[in-house]
Amino acid sequence: MAVNIEMPKLSDTMTEGTLLKWHKKVGDRIEIGDIIAEVETDKATMEMEAFDEGILTSINIEEGGKAPINSIIAVLDGNDGVAAAAAATPTAATPTAAAPVAQAVAAVAAVVAPVAHALGDRIKSSPLARKVAASLHVDLSQITGTGPGGRIVRADVESASAAPAAAAAPAPSKLGSAAAALAAAAKNRVASPAPSAPAAVAILPVAKADDQIIELSSLRKIIASRLLTSKQTIPHFYLHIEADAGQLMGLRKQINDQAAGTTGNKYSVNDFIMKALINATQAVPAINSSYAGDHIVRFGSVGLSVAIAIEDGLVTPVVKNAETKSLLQISREVKDFAVRAKDRKLRPDEFDGGTITISNLGAWGIESFDAIVNPPQAAILSVGAVIDKPIVKNGQIVIGQMINLGLSCDHRVVDGAIAAAFLNEVKKLIESPALMLV
């Protein structure tokens, strides 16, 4: 009996995977527990384990190919010596008997949508979208909304205006009697096509011959999607404050000198700032929350998401129960994250449980920046470089080692006073770093 091997869902946000490498070839004997392939998800590269045994009779996705979750990527003979029947997942280039059916369904759907609007269903659209549609003579019933809940937004109207006329639907006789009736209803009830409107300004680039086309990785796709969602749906506000990191830099040197002969761990500036953030979160627990529609979730522990840059994007593994961990534990855990992140070896569970994020661009010489909130969290701390600059102390101008801290917040959860209290707590701990070690 043939056994299908399917693309597993290896993370909560995964929709497809890329087959980076097959460890087995057609004809190989597979045992339960064997590592058969390496799969790239939107977060990491994972080893894929066999849960059945038998002879590998078919590989449907070659190395470098992509496959949706639950699609068939290979077939075993099921250990009974019977070769698998044609179980390959159809691809776009492979014609199947189902293709005409799918085309008919698509054609019916194209007719049904405007008919539903014409029969009196309310078209969900923003006031601005309706205004732009009127000015461009665009029929809202012909548009599929991309806003929250399928709502038509201004960009949808402008895209529809700029798009060429859709190809004519197949003749009703080819769609069956039900489709024909729908087409007749549409013809009778839907207004005549509006006159063509001026094309909107294109917002996507057109590649020239000497331009390079870089295909989006799974990671870059999910980054684009999540950050767009964050900026469109989360009302951000931003605060900044400067802290004198002179005492922290001195303490760091002392601890590193001591650690050289004991633990061997070298502490970074970011290690201390992460510890300050964790302690400040405990002091101002309202920052450690998330918006949940009709209520707010205030988390009982701190899951510190740490932004780590890799070749094609950014990942945010989580230091779980961070409030229970020492500075040494946090330092070692984040160093391990950084090494494995670059090799795409982080596990999906290491991205779960984040409640607040830290992003540090100080190593690149950036003095200050505003980060985008990492949904569904309510706050992200942005950290700049330690810069020598003149400051006033006790009425005297001296050189201080200053660091800029930024805080981006979800205003649905966090108000300005709470954010300010949190940011001042982080500043206090940086300027008096011994307090975060007791």
Protein Blocks (a to p, Z undefined) as FASTA:
>chain_A
ZZddddddfbfkbcbdcdfbacbdehiacdehiafbdcddfkbccddddfbecddfbdfb
dghiacdehiafbdcehlnopacddfbccdfklccfklmmmmmmmmmmmmmmmmmmmnop
acdddfklmmmmmmnopafklpccfbehhiacfklmmmmmmpccddddddfklnojklmm
mmmmmmmmpccddddddddddfbdcddfkbccddddfklmmmmmmmmmmmmmmccddddd
dddfklmmmmmmmmmmmmmmmnopacdfklmmmmmmmmmmmmmmmlmgcdehjaccddfb
dcdddddddfklccddddehkllpcfklmmmmmmmmmmmmmnopacfklmgoiabdcddf
klnopabdcdddddfbfbdcdddddddddddeehiacddddddddddddfklmcfklmmm
mmmmmmmmmmmmmlmmZZ
